[in-house]
Amino acid sequence: MMKTFDFWRRALAALAGMALIWAASTAQGASPPASRAGTAPEAGADVATPARIAERMRAFVEAGQMAGSVTLVARQGKVVHFEAVGLADIETERPMETDTLFAIASMTKPVTATALMILQDEGKLSVDDPVAKHLPELAGLSFEGRPAQPRVTIRHAMTHTSGMGGSQRTEQTLQETVEAIAGRPLDFAPGTRWQYSPGLNVCGRIIEVVSGQPFDAFLAERVFVPLGMRDTTFAPSPGQKARMAKLYKPGAEDRSLEPAEHWLIDDAGRRAPNPSGGLVSTAADVARFYQMILNGGELDGRRIVSKSAVDQMTRVQTGDLTTAFTPGNGWGLGWCIVRQPQGVTRMLSPGTCGHGGAFGTQGWIDPERQMIFVLMIQRTGFGNGDASEIRDALQAIAVEAFAK
């Protein structure tokens, strides 16, 4: 009975959050992705830069590397490139549009981390709290048959150093998700290794317990509505679903694509909202979130999170531990940090932060250059998206233009 009640409470709160987003977006009109739109020359780039990016993206479409893309580049608070190429749906020949929605998968993690830091700003928790302080069901976490030492903290969960393993998929509720994690032994002693984990799912449940709100409702009220992120959601409406890009994988024939399926997409609205990877969003919405972070926690006069919290999230917290998904990275609190630029990150400044997603989406903030890079594609089966040629091309062309 309690689980049924929790489900309906969460559903009603999510609907209320969606109504708030709709009302805010209707009242404010379409917001620009960053603080305001700009032109390439105004922000220090040559006028051919947007055309060069789009031309390169079209080449990837023609090569069968993706069906289409939306790319966005901002510098100094101005959007200097924002373009869609290719198709969102090959079968119906629906063109990719700048307002096409994408499953952004693990790009959800920095959003979850930011929501948790809002609660730290309010003094309701600390990232150094043991997770069991807020979730007693995790008090029995063990490694090699003994109680975990040191105790798993929120910081461990946010940096993927907790030792928690297993799938990042959620159950019907986040409480049930945490209960499943509690039943698994740790893979290593907390803090001794880095391993991609369901730690942000634990953080999502902590947000629910500490705030007294369903996870998705808290994000809607405290992040999405104030930032005008009107298309960012865990459960897209029928209208939003009609604007979503289809997921594709390599086809049987050379340079071909065929439809693909994935539980992250199928779970939307059917299981608990996934704090590790469940969000659907647009390039414009993602850019507004990143601009807020680049601004130190505020956008358009609205403060979302403190500057000190942003500094803490986007600073390497994993010491010398080797982390994924490209060489030279470290991990902040829910964010990947470029420590030593190399390979696909060679053109970025040390301290660049962001995250990729399982379907090839990428979002990165270069604070030294005051730049934001957003790549929205929807593909699977092509290998490591963080090291993709598509990401490399977007960043290389944009940085070359703006570095002068």
Buried (B, 14 or more C-beta within 10 A) or exposed (E): EEEEEBBEEBBEBBEBBBEBBEEBBEEEEEBBBBBEEBEBEEBBBBEEBBEBBBEBBBBBBEEBBBBBBBBBBBBBBBBBBBBBBBBBBBEEEBEBBBBBBBBBBBBBBBBBBBBBBBBBBEEBBEBEBBBBBBBEBBBEBEBEEEEBEEBBBBBBBBBBBBBBBEEBBBBEBBBBBBBBBBEBBBBBBBBEBBBBBBBBBBBBBBBBBBBEBBBBBBBBBBBBBBBBBBBBBBBBEEEBEEBBBBBBBBBEEEEEBEEBEBBBBEBBBEBBBBBBBBBBBBBBBBBBBBBBBBBBBBBBEEBBBBEEBBEBBBBBBBEEBEBBBBBBBBBBBBBBBBBEBEEBBBBBBBBBBBBBBBBBBBBBBBBEBBBBBBBBBBBBEBEEBBBBBBBBBBBBBBBBBBEE
